[in-house]
Amino acid sequence: MRSRRAAGNVGLASGPRFAETLAAMIDMSFRVLVDELAAKTPTPGGGAAAALTACMGAALVQMVLRFSRGRKGNEAREAALAGAEELLQDHLQRLLPTAERDCRSFDLVSAAYKMPKETEAQQAIRQRAIEEAMVGAMVVPEELLCMVRDVFRAVSGVVDAVPKNIISDLASGAALLGAAADGALLNVRINAAYLKNRDLAGKAVDRVRGVRQEIQAQQSAITAAVEKLLA
């Protein structure tokens, strides 16, 4: 499994992960985090990267809302903007630990694959552990998709209150959130592809595709509004 370096340290490490003694990714310096993602180790991987990208996207949208409040011409929208800002703050707090949760869930998959398989009994136990771990590893990216959808929902009613000089920041935040959703969808699909229970796998993929479609519609609406202002 993957060993997490202490925040601020330089260089790669190996060995067992001990969550109680290792720095959470959200608390690492950016340089260390980039090294972690680039290392030849199972985690952090695409799921964690998607979660961190969602955090950046949500934070950027939060900044846009804060600059939109208290502006001349937005007096009638102040309550709506304040409500959206409060919602986004809650969503961002829920997003922050998602990268760490994704790593921990996939570490269980790695551990299951390392279980002994010399006997038929061991093979059966190992296969069951892999299946259960794969199902568990699908939970976090599905939740991430739903959180990204909730961020878009929170801001959808106040897009027209964002001033032109920061509309590009709104579009950039939406693009980051969209990229996070794509990554999360792919992570559900790759885990579902290895499940023996094809009915469970199919239902999970159908659910996340439905959420992704809603996200795409919300993102497209923001893109259209931005293009109209920048034309």
FITOR-682376 format. One record per atom (N, C-alpha, C): residue number from 1; residue in one letter; atom name; x, y, z. Coordinates in steps of 0.05 Angstrom, whole numbers, plus 5000, padded with zeros to 4 digits. Layout:
N
  num  residu  atome     u     v     w
  NUM       A     CA     X     Y     Z
...
END
This chain:
231
  num  residu  atome     u     v     w
    1       M      N  5017  4976  5000
    1       M     CA  5000  5000  5000
    1       M      C  5017  5025  5000
    2       R      N  5004  5048  4998
    2       R     CA  5018  5073  4995
    2       R      C  5024  5086  5022
    3       S      N  5048  5095  5025
    3       S     CA  5055  5110  5049
    3       S      C  5053  5140  5043
    4       R      N  5039  5154  5061
    4       R     CA  5036  5183  5057
    4       R      C  5059  5198  5070
    5       R      N  5072  5216  5056
    5       R     CA  5093  5232  5068
    5       R      C  5081  5253  5087
    6       A      N  5096  5261  5106
    6       A     CA  5088  5283  5123
    6       A      C  5088  5309  5106
    7       A      N  5069  5326  5111
    7       A     CA  5067  5351  5096
    7       A      C  5092  5367  5098
    8       G      N  5102  5376  5075
    8       G     CA  5126  5393  5075
    8       G      C  5151  5377  5069
    9       N      N  5151  5351  5072
    9       N     CA  5175  5335  5067
    9       N      C  5178  5332  5037
   10       V      N  5203  5328  5029
   10       V     CA  5209  5324  5000
   10       V      C  5219  5296  4996
   11       G      N  5212  5284  4973
   11       G     CA  5222  5257  4967
   11       G      C  5200  5237  4970
   12       L      N  5203  5213  4958
   12       L     CA  5182  5193  4958
   12       L      C  5187  5173  4980
   13       A      N  5166  5161  4990
   13       A     CA  5168  5142  5012
   13       A      C  5153  5117  5004
   14       S      N  5158  5095  5018
   14       S     CA  5144  5070  5013
   14       S      C  5139  5057  5039
   15       G      N  5120  5038  5040
   15       G     CA  5114  5024  5064
   15       G      C  5085  5026  5071
   16       P      N  5076  5014  5094
   16       P     CA  5048  5014  5100
   16       P      C  5037  5042  5107
   17       R      N  5012  5046  5101
   17       R     CA  4999  5072  5108
   17       R      C  4988  5070  5136
   18       F      N  4992  5090  5152
   18       F     CA  4980  5091  5178
   18       F      C  4966  5118  5180
   19       A      N  4939  5118  5176
   19       A     CA  4924  5143  5173
   19       A      C  4927  5162  5196
   20       E      N  4931  5150  5221
   20       E     CA  4932  5167  5244
   20       E      C  4959  5183  5246
   21       T      N  4979  5175  5230
   21       T     CA  5005  5189  5232
   21       T      C  5012  5203  5207
   22       L      N  4996  5202  5187
   22       L     CA  5003  5213  5161
   22       L      C  4986  5239  5155
   23       A      N  4998  5257  5141
   23       A     CA  4984  5282  5134
   23       A      C  4962  5277  5114
   24       A      N  4939  5289  5118
   24       A     CA  4918  5289  5098
   24       A      C  4927  5305  5074
   25       M      N  4918  5296  5050
   25       M     CA  4926  5310  5026
   25       M      C  4918  5339  5026
   26       I      N  4895  5345  5038
   26       I     CA  4885  5372  5038
   26       I      C  4902  5391  5055
   27       D      N  4919  5379  5072
   27       D     CA  4937  5395  5089
   27       D      C  4966  5396  5078
   28       M      N  4971  5383  5056
   28       M     CA  4998  5382  5045
   28       M      C  5005  5407  5029
   29       S      N  5030  5413  5027
   29       S     CA  5038  5435  5008
   29       S      C  5032  5425  4980
   30       F      N  5028  5444  4962
   30       F     CA  5021  5437  4935
   30       F      C  5043  5421  4922
   31       R      N  5068  5427  4927
   31       R     CA  5091  5413  4915
   31       R      C  5090  5384  4924
   32       V      N  5086  5379  4950
   32       V     CA  5085  5351  4960
   32       V      C  5061  5336  4947
   33       L      N  5039  5350  4945
   33       L     CA  5015  5338  4934
   33       L      C  5020  5329  4905
   34       V      N  5033  5347  4889
   34       V     CA  5039  5340  4862
   34       V      C  5057  5316  4860
   35       D      N  5077  5315  4878
   35       D     CA  5095  5291  4879
   35       D      C  5080  5266  4886
   36       E      N  5061  5268  4904
   36       E     CA  5045  5245  4912
   36       E      C  5029  5235  4888
   37       L      N  5017  5253  4873
   37       L     CA  5001  5245  4849
   37       L      C  5019  5232  4828
   38       A      N  5044  5242  4825
   38       A     CA  5062  5233  4804
   38       A      C  5076  5206  4811
   39       A      N  5075  5199  4836
   39       A     CA  5090  5175  4845
   39       A      C  5079  5150  4833
   40       K      N  5095  5130  4830
   40       K     CA  5087  5104  4819
   40       K      C  5075  5087  4842
   41       T      N  5051  5095  4850
   41       T     CA  5037  5082  4872
   41       T      C  5007  5083  4866
   42       P      N  4991  5064  4877
   42       P     CA  4963  5063  4870
   42       P      C  4947  5088  4879
   43       T      N  4954  5099  4902
   43       T     CA  4939  5122  4912
   43       T      C  4959  5143  4922
   44       P      N  4953  5169  4919
   44       P     CA  4929  5179  4906
   44       P      C  4929  5177  4876
   45       G      N  4906  5173  4864
   45       G     CA  4904  5170  4835
   45       G      C  4882  5188  4824
   46       G      N  4869  5178  4803
   46       G     CA  4849  5195  4790
   46       G      C  4826  5203  4807
   47       G      N  4818  5186  4825
   47       G     CA  4795  5193  4843
   47       G      C  4802  5215  4861
   48       A      N  4826  5214  4873
   48       A     CA  4835  5236  4891
   48       A      C  4838  5262  4875
   49       A      N  4850  5260  4851
   49       A     CA  4854  5283  4835
   49       A      C  4827  5296  4828
   50       A      N  4807  5280  4822
   50       A     CA  4780  5291  4816
   50       A      C  4769  5305  4840
   51       A      N  4772  5294  4864
   51       A     CA  4762  5306  4888
   51       A      C  4775  5333  4894
   52       L      N  4801  5334  4890
   52       L     CA  4816  5359  4895
   52       L      C  4808  5380  4874
   53       T      N  4804  5371  4850
   53       T     CA  4795  5389  4829
   53       T      C  4768  5401  4835
   54       A      N  4750  5384  4846
   54       A     CA  4723  5394  4854
   54       A      C  4726  5415  4876
   55       C      N  4744  5411  4895
   55       C     CA  4749  5430  4916
   55       C      C  4757  5457  4904
   56       M      N  4775  5457  4885
   56       M     CA  4784  5482  4872
   56       M      C  4761  5495  4857
   57       G      N  4746  5479  4843
   57       G     CA  4723  5490  4828
   57       G      C  4703  5503  4846
   58       A      N  4696  5489  4867
   58       A     CA  4676  5500  4886
   58       A      C  4686  5525  4900
   59       A      N  4712  5525  4907
   59       A     CA  4724  5549  4920
   59       A      C  4724  5573  4901
   60       L      N  4729  5568  4876
   60       L     CA  4729  5590  4856
   60       L      C  4701  5601  4852
   61       V      N  4682  5584  4851
   61       V     CA  4654  5593  4849
   61       V      C  4646  5609  4874
   62       Q      N  4655  5599  4898
   62       Q     CA  4650  5613  4923
   62       Q      C  4661  5642  4922
   63       M      N  4686  5644  4912
   63       M     CA  4698  5671  4909
   63       M      C  4681  5689  4891
   64       V      N  4671  5678  4869
   64       V     CA  4655  5694  4851
   64       V      C  4629  5704  4865
   65       L      N  4617  5687  4881
   65       L     CA  4593  5695  4895
   65       L      C  4599  5717  4915
   66       R      N  4621  5715  4929
   66       R     CA  4629  5735  4949
   66       R      C  4634  5762  4936
   67       F      N  4646  5762  4912
   67       F     CA  4650  5788  4898
   67       F      C  4624  5798  4886
   68       S      N  4605  5781  4882
   68       S     CA  4580  5790  4870
   68       S      C  4561  5803  4891
   69       R      N  4566  5797  4916
   69       R     CA  4549  5808  4937
   69       R      C  4556  5837  4943
   70       G      N  4536  5853  4950
   70       G     CA  4541  5880  4958
   70       G      C  4547  5899  4935
   71       R      N  4543  5890  4911
   71       R     CA  4549  5907  4887
   71       R      C  4524  5923  4879
   72       K      N  4529  5946  4868
   72       K     CA  4507  5963  4858
   72       K      C  4493  5948  4836
   73       G      N  4467  5947  4837
   73       G     CA  4450  5933  4818
   73       G      C  4443  5906  4827
   74       N      N  4456  5896  4848
   74       N     CA  4449  5869  4858
   74       N      C  4433  5870  4884
   75       E      N  4423  5893  4891
   75       E     CA  4409  5896  4917
   75       E      C  4386  5876  4919
   76       A      N  4371  5872  4898
   76       A     CA  4348  5854  4898
   76       A      C  4357  5825  4899
   77       R      N  4382  5819  4893
   77       R     CA  4392  5791  4892
   77       R      C  4408  5784  4916
   78       E      N  4411  5803  4935
   78       E     CA  4429  5798  4958
   78       E      C  4421  5774  4974
   79       A      N  4396  5770  4979
   79       A     CA  4387  5747  4995
   79       A      C  4393  5721  4980
   80       A      N  4388  5721  4954
   80       A     CA  4394  5697  4938
   80       A      C  4424  5691  4938
   81       L      N  4440  5712  4934
   81       L     CA  4469  5708  4934
   81       L      C  4479  5698  4961
   82       A      N  4468  5709  4982
   82       A     CA  4477  5701  5009
   82       A      C  4469  5672  5014
   83       G      N  4446  5664  5005
   83       G     CA  4437  5636  5008
   83       G      C  4455  5617  4992
   84       A      N  4462  5625  4968
   84       A     CA  4479  5608  4951
   84       A      C  4507  5606  4963
   85       E      N  4517  5629  4974
   85       E     CA  4543  5628  4987
   85       E      C  4544  5610  5011
   86       E      N  4523  5611  5027
   86       E     CA  4522  5593  5050
   86       E      C  4521  5564  5042
   87       L      N  4505  5558  5022
   87       L     CA  4503  5530  5012
   87       L      C  4531  5521  5001
   88       L      N  4544  5538  4986
   88       L     CA  4570  5530  4975
   88       L      C  4591  5526  4997
   89       Q      N  4589  5541  5019
   89       Q     CA  4608  5537  5041
   89       Q      C  4604  5509  5053
   90       D      N  4579  5501  5056
   90       D     CA  4573  5475  5066
   90       D      C  4582  5453  5047
   91       H      N  4578  5457  5021
   91       H     CA  4586  5437  5002
   91       H      C  4617  5434  5001
   92       L      N  4630  5457  5003
   92       L     CA  4659  5456  5002
   92       L      C  4671  5441  5026
   93       Q      N  4659  5445  5050
   93       Q     CA  4668  5431  5073
   93       Q      C  4665  5401  5070
   94       R      N  4643  5393  5057
   94       R     CA  4639  5364  5052
   94       R      C  4658  5353  5031
   95       L      N  4666  5370  5012
   95       L     CA  4685  5362  4991
   95       L      C  4714  5358  5002
   96       L      N  4722  5374  5021
   96       L     CA  4750  5375  5029
   96       L      C  4762  5347  5036
   97       P      N  4748  5330  5051
   97       P     CA  4760  5304  5058
   97       P      C  4756  5282  5037
   98       T      N  4744  5289  5015
   98       T     CA  4736  5268  4995
   98       T      C  4761  5255  4983
   99       A      N  4782  5270  4977
   99       A     CA  4806  5258  4965
   99       A      C  4818  5237  4984
  100       E      N  4819  5243  5010
  100       E     CA  4830  5225  5029
  100       E      C  4812  5200  5031
  101       R      N  4786  5204  5031
  101       R     CA  4767  5181  5032
  101       R      C  4771  5163  5008
  102       D      N  4775  5175  4984
  102       D     CA  4779  5159  4960
  102       D      C  4803  5142  4963
  103       C      N  4825  5153  4973
  103       C     CA  4850  5137  4976
  103       C      C  4845  5114  4995
  104       R      N  4832  5119  5017
  104       R     CA  4828  5098  5037
  104       R      C  4811  5075  5026
  105       S      N  4791  5083  5010
  105       S     CA  4773  5062  4999
  105       S      C  4788  5045  4979
  106       F      N  4806  5057  4963
  106       F     CA  4820  5041  4943
  106       F      C  4843  5025  4956
  107       D      N  4854  5035  4978
  107       D     CA  4874  5020  4993
  107       D      C  4863  4993  5001
  108       L      N  4837  4992  5007
  108       L     CA  4824  4966  5014
  108       L      C  4824  4947  4990
  109       V      N  4820  4958  4966
  109       V     CA  4822  4942  4942
  109       V      C  4850  4930  4939
  110       S      N  4870  4947  4942
  110       S     CA  4898  4938  4940
  110       S      C  4903  4916  4960
  111       A      N  4893  4920  4984
  111       A     CA  4898  4900  5005
  111       A      C  4884  4873  4999
  112       A      N  4860  4875  4987
  112       A     CA  4845  4851  4980
  112       A      C  4861  4835  4958
  113       Y      N  4872  4849  4939
  113       Y     CA  4887  4835  4918
  113       Y      C  4913  4821  4929
  114       K      N  4923  4831  4951
  114       K     CA  4947  4819  4963
  114       K      C  4941  4796  4982
  115       M      N  4916  4789  4985
  115       M     CA  4909  4767  5003
  115       M      C  4918  4740  4991
  116       P      N  4924  4720  5008
  116       P     CA  4934  4694  4997
  116       P      C  4914  4681  4980
  117       K      N  4924  4665  4960
  117       K     CA  4906  4651  4941
  117       K      C  4917  4623  4934
  118       E      N  4931  4611  4953
  118       E     CA  4943  4585  4948
  118       E      C  4922  4563  4948
  119       T      N  4901  4565  4964
  119       T     CA  4881  4544  4965
  119       T      C  4855  4554  4954
  120       E      N  4836  4536  4948
  120       E     CA  4810  4544  4938
  120       E      C  4795  4561  4958
  121       A      N  4798  4554  4984
  121       A     CA  4785  4569  5005
  121       A      C  4796  4597  5005
  122       Q      N  4822  4600  5004
  122       Q     CA  4834  4626  5004
  122       Q      C  4826  4642  4979
  123       Q      N  4824  4629  4956
  123       Q     CA  4816  4642  4932
  123       Q      C  4787  4653  4934
  124       A      N  4770  4637  4947
  124       A     CA  4742  4646  4950
  124       A      C  4741  4670  4969
  125       I      N  4755  4669  4990
  125       I     CA  4756  4692  5009
  125       I      C  4767  4717  4996
  126       R      N  4789  4713  4982
  126       R     CA  4801  4735  4968
  126       R      C  4783  4748  4948
  127       Q      N  4769  4731  4932
  127       Q     CA  4751  4742  4911
  127       Q      C  4728  4757  4924
  128       R      N  4718  4747  4946
  128       R     CA  4696  4761  4960
  128       R      C  4706  4788  4971
  129       A      N  4730  4788  4982
  129       A     CA  4741  4813  4992
  129       A      C  4746  4833  4970
  130       I      N  4755  4824  4947
  130       I     CA  4759  4842  4924
  130       I      C  4733  4854  4915
  131       E      N  4712  4837  4913
  131       E     CA  4686  4847  4904
  131       E      C  4675  4868  4924
  132       E      N  4677  4862  4949
  132       E     CA  4667  4881  4969
  132       E      C  4682  4907  4969
  133       A      N  4709  4905  4966
  133       A     CA  4726  4929  4965
  133       A      C  4720  4945  4940
  134       M      N  4715  4932  4917
  134       M     CA  4709  4947  4893
  134       M      C  4683  4962  4896
  135       V      N  4663  4949  4908
  135       V     CA  4638  4963  4913
  135       V      C  4642  4987  4930
  136       G      N  4658  4983  4951
  136       G     CA  4664  5006  4969
  136       G      C  4679  5028  4955
  137       A      N  4696  5021  4936
  137       A     CA  4712  5042  4922
  137       A      C  4694  5057  4902
  138       M      N  4670  5048  4896
  138       M     CA  4652  5062  4879
  138       M      C  4636  5083  4894
  139       V      N  4635  5080  4920
  139       V     CA  4618  5098  4936
  139       V      C  4627  5127  4935
  140       V      N  4653  5131  4940
  140       V     CA  4664  5158  4942
  140       V      C  4661  5174  4916
  141       P      N  4669  5162  4893
  141       P     CA  4665  5178  4868
  141       P      C  4636  5183  4861
  142       E      N  4618  5165  4869
  142       E     CA  4590  5171  4864
  142       E      C  4581  5194  4882
  143       E      N  4590  5194  4907
  143       E     CA  4583  5216  4925
  143       E      C  4595  5242  4914
  144       L      N  4619  5240  4903
  144       L     CA  4632  5264  4892
  144       L      C  4615  5276  4869
  145       L      N  4606  5259  4852
  145       L     CA  4588  5268  4830
  145       L      C  4564  5283  4841
  146       C      N  4552  5272  4862
  146       C     CA  4528  5284  4874
  146       C      C  4535  5311  4887
  147       M      N  4559  5313  4899
  147       M     CA  4567  5338  4911
  147       M      C  4572  5359  4890
  148       V      N  4584  5352  4868
  148       V     CA  4589  5370  4846
  148       V      C  4562  5380  4835
  149       R      N  4543  5362  4832
  149       R     CA  4516  5369  4823
  149       R      C  4504  5390  4842
  150       D      N  4507  5385  4868
  150       D     CA  4496  5404  4888
  150       D      C  4508  5431  4887
  151       V      N  4534  5433  4880
  151       V     CA  4547  5459  4877
  151       V      C  4535  5474  4853
  152       F      N  4531  5460  4831
  152       F     CA  4518  5473  4808
  152       F      C  4489  5482  4815
  153       R      N  4475  5465  4829
  153       R     CA  4448  5472  4836
  153       R      C  4447  5498  4853
  154       A      N  4467  5499  4872
  154       A     CA  4467  5522  4890
  154       A      C  4472  5549  4876
  155       V      N  4487  5548  4854
  155       V     CA  4494  5573  4840
  155       V      C  4476  5578  4816
  156       S      N  4460  5559  4809
  156       S     CA  4445  5562  4783
  156       S      C  4426  5586  4783
  157       G      N  4415  5593  4807
  157       G     CA  4396  5614  4807
  157       G      C  4407  5642  4809
  158       V      N  4434  5645  4811
  158       V     CA  4446  5671  4814
  158       V      C  4467  5677  4793
  159       V      N  4469  5661  4772
  159       V     CA  4489  5665  4751
  159       V      C  4485  5693  4739
  160       D      N  4460  5702  4735
  160       D     CA  4456  5728  4723
  160       D      C  4463  5751  4740
  161       A      N  4470  5746  4766
  161       A     CA  4479  5767  4784
  161       A      C  4509  5770  4785
  162       V      N  4523  5753  4770
  162       V     CA  4553  5755  4770
  162       V      C  4561  5776  4751
  163       P      N  4577  5796  4760
  163       P     CA  4586  5817  4742
  163       P      C  4605  5807  4720
  164       K      N  4606  5822  4699
  164       K     CA  4621  5814  4675
  164       K      C  4651  5810  4681
  165       N      N  4662  5827  4698
  165       N     CA  4691  5827  4702
  165       N      C  4701  5802  4717
  166       I      N  4682  5786  4728
  166       I     CA  4691  5761  4741
  166       I      C  4676  5736  4729
  167       I      N  4662  5740  4707
  167       I     CA  4647  5718  4695
  167       I      C  4666  5696  4686
  168       S      N  4691  5703  4678
  168       S     CA  4709  5683  4669
  168       S      C  4717  5665  4693
  169       D      N  4718  5676  4717
  169       D     CA  4724  5659  4741
  169       D      C  4702  5639  4746
  170       L      N  4677  5648  4741
  170       L     CA  4654  5630  4744
  170       L      C  4656  5607  4724
  171       A      N  4663  5614  4699
  171       A     CA  4666  5594  4678
  171       A      C  4689  5575  4685
  172       S      N  4710  5586  4695
  172       S     CA  4734  5569  4702
  172       S      C  4726  5550  4725
  173       G      N  4712  5560  4745
  173       G     CA  4703  5543  4767
  173       G      C  4685  5521  4757
  174       A      N  4667  5528  4739
  174       A     CA  4649  5508  4727
  174       A      C  4664  5487  4711
  175       A      N  4685  5496  4697
  175       A     CA  4701  5477  4681
  175       A      C  4716  5457  4699
  176       L      N  4726  5467  4722
  176       L     CA  4740  5450  4741
  176       L      C  4720  5430  4753
  177       L      N  4697  5439  4759
  177       L     CA  4676  5421  4770
  177       L      C  4668  5400  4750
  178       G      N  4666  5408  4724
  178       G     CA  4659  5389  4703
  178       G      C  4681  5368  4700
  179       A      N  4706  5377  4701
  179       A     CA  4728  5358  4699
  179       A      C  4728  5338  4722
  180       A      N  4722  5348  4746
  180       A     CA  4720  5331  4770
  180       A      C  4698  5310  4766
  181       A      N  4675  5319  4755
  181       A     CA  4653  5301  4750
  181       A      C  4661  5279  4730
  182       D      N  4675  5287  4709
  182       D     CA  4684  5267  4689
  182       D      C  4703  5246  4703
  183       G      N  4721  5256  4719
  183       G     CA  4739  5238  4733
  183       G      C  4725  5219  4752
  184       A      N  4705  5229  4766
  184       A     CA  4690  5213  4785
  184       A      C  4674  5192  4769
  185       L      N  4662  5200  4747
  185       L     CA  4647  5181  4731
  185       L      C  4665  5158  4721
  186       L      N  4688  5165  4712
  186       L     CA  4707  5144  4702
  186       L      C  4715  5125  4725
  187       N      N  4718  5136  4749
  187       N     CA  4726  5118  4771
  187       N      C  4704  5099  4779
  188       V      N  4679  5108  4777
  188       V     CA  4657  5089  4782
  188       V      C  4657  5068  4760
  189       R      N  4660  5076  4735
  189       R     CA  4659  5057  4713
  189       R      C  4681  5036  4714
  190       I      N  4706  5045  4721
  190       I     CA  4728  5026  4721
  190       I      C  4725  5006  4743
  191       N      N  4715  5014  4767
  191       N     CA  4710  4995  4788
  191       N      C  4686  4977  4781
  192       A      N  4666  4988  4769
  192       A     CA  4643  4972  4761
  192       A      C  4650  4950  4741
  193       A      N  4670  4957  4724
  193       A     CA  4678  4938  4703
  193       A      C  4690  4912  4715
  194       Y      N  4701  4913  4739
  194       Y     CA  4713  4890  4752
  194       Y      C  4694  4875  4770
  195       L      N  4670  4884  4774
  195       L     CA  4651  4871  4791
  195       L      C  4640  4845  4778
  196       K      N  4638  4824  4794
  196       K     CA  4624  4800  4785
  196       K      C  4594  4804  4784
  197       N      N  4584  4820  4802
  197       N     CA  4555  4826  4803
  197       N      C  4549  4847  4782
  198       R      N  4541  4837  4759
  198       R     CA  4537  4855  4736
  198       R      C  4512  4872  4739
  199       D      N  4492  4862  4754
  199       D     CA  4468  4877  4758
  199       D      C  4474  4902  4776
  200       L      N  4489  4897  4797
  200       L     CA  4497  4919  4815
  200       L      C  4514  4940  4799
  201       A      N  4532  4929  4783
  201       A     CA  4550  4947  4768
  201       A      C  4534  4964  4748
  202       G      N  4515  4951  4734
  202       G     CA  4500  4966  4715
  202       G      C  4483  4988  4727
  203       K      N  4471  4982  4750
  203       K     CA  4454  5002  4763
  203       K      C  4471  5025  4773
  204       A      N  4495  5020  4783
  204       A     CA  4513  5041  4793
  204       A      C  4521  5059  4769
  205       V      N  4528  5047  4747
  205       V     CA  4536  5063  4724
  205       V      C  4513  5080  4713
  206       D      N  4489  5068  4713
  206       D     CA  4465  5083  4704
  206       D      C  4460  5107  4722
  207       R      N  4463  5103  4748
  207       R     CA  4459  5125  4767
  207       R      C  4478  5148  4762
  208       V      N  4504  5142  4760
  208       V     CA  4523  5163  4758
  208       V      C  4522  5177  4731
  209       R      N  4514  5162  4710
  209       R     CA  4510  5175  4684
  209       R      C  4487  5195  4685
  210       G      N  4466  5189  4700
  210       G     CA  4444  5207  4703
  210       G      C  4453  5233  4718
  211       V      N  4469  5230  4738
  211       V     CA  4478  5253  4753
  211       V      C  4497  5270  4735
  212       R      N  4514  5256  4720
  212       R     CA  4532  5271  4702
  212       R      C  4517  5286  4681
  213       Q      N  4495  5275  4671
  213       Q     CA  4479  5290  4651
  213       Q      C  4467  5315  4663
  214       E      N  4458  5314  4688
  214       E     CA  4448  5338  4701
  214       E      C  4470  5359  4704
  215       I      N  4494  5350  4712
  215       I     CA  4517  5368  4714
  215       I      C  4523  5381  4688
  216       Q      N  4523  5365  4666
  216       Q     CA  4529  5376  4640
  216       Q      C  4509  5398  4632
  217       A      N  4484  5393  4639
  217       A     CA  4463  5413  4632
  217       A      C  4468  5439  4647
  218       Q      N  4475  5437  4673
  218       Q     CA  4480  5460  4689
  218       Q      C  4505  5475  4680
  219       Q      N  4526  5460  4673
  219       Q     CA  4551  5472  4663
  219       Q      C  4546  5486  4636
  220       S      N  4530  5473  4619
  220       S     CA  4524  5485  4593
  220       S      C  4509  5511  4596
  221       A      N  4492  5513  4616
  221       A     CA  4477  5537  4621
  221       A      C  4495  5560  4629
  222       I      N  4515  5554  4646
  222       I     CA  4535  5574  4654
  222       I      C  4552  5582  4631
  223       T      N  4560  5563  4615
  223       T     CA  4577  5569  4591
  223       T      C  4562  5587  4572
  224       A      N  4536  5582  4568
  224       A     CA  4520  5599  4550
  224       A      C  4518  5627  4561
  225       A      N  4514  5630  4587
  225       A     CA  4512  5656  4599
  225       A      C  4538  5672  4596
  226       V      N  4560  5658  4600
  226       V     CA  4586  5671  4598
  226       V      C  4591  5679  4569
  227       E      N  4585  5661  4550
  227       E     CA  4590  5668  4522
  227       E      C  4573  5692  4514
  228       K      N  4549  5694  4524
  228       K     CA  4532  5717  4518
  228       K      C  4544  5743  4527
  229       L      N  4555  5743  4552
  229       L     CA  4567  5766  4563
  229       L      C  4593  5774  4549
  230       L      N  4608  5754  4540
  230       L     CA  4634  5759  4528
  230       L      C  4633  5764  4498
  231       A      N  4609  5760  4486
  231       A     CA  4606  5763  4457
  231       A      C  4610  5792  4448
END
